[in-house]
Amino acid sequence: MHRYSSADIQAIYRVIEERRDMRHFLPDPVDPEVLARLLRAANWAPSVGFMQPWRFIRITDPTLRTQIHDLVETERAQTAEVLGERKSEFLRLKVEGILECGELLVAARICPNVLEYCLFSHCSGERGHRTLLQHLRADPLLGLDLRLGEGTGVAVAYPLLVSAVKFLNEMASFESAGVSPKNQ
């Protein structure tokens, strides 16, 4: 089995320990060779079964970057509202880098077949939510224009799911219920 040298191991720990959180961004595009090297490294990141199920999307359109920023900012504010005493701490996190950085990469399709196991309870009245559902080709159970993020969509849809599961698991067939065909 391959063993890294002590110097290599120490270098990895040093990189982890000296990692910084970026707060200021350069607006300049990243050199294409550097970007390719970063994406190559990201694609080699650990994953279960070494599946590497992610894809990276490069966002260059300023209008789309603004829309993404606005959506993230809205979600950030809504999340902060439910955090109680941690609200102010959470709100110190900034999302301005989406607009300020030279390159914006979005990790997508973390697990492409996950949509086969998802149920979308509702479509909210928010444009971003509708756009997301359209992009995912998701068909929500309900379309009641509820506010995204407050949890009422799942609360309304849950009884429908419970009923559907009961129908599948508990409803008798004609045969088991002793119902004879019409011509008998």
Buried (B, 14 or more C-beta within 10 A) or exposed (E): EEEEEEEEEEEEEEEEEEEEEEEEBEEEEBEEEEBEEBEEEEEEEEEEEEEEEBEBEEBEEEEEBEBBBBBEBBBBEEBBEEEEEEEEEBBEEEBEEBBBBEBBBEEEEEEEEEEEEEEBBBBBEBEBBBEBBEEEEEEBBBBBEBEBBEEBBBEBBEEEEEEEEEEEEEEEEEEEEEEEEEEE
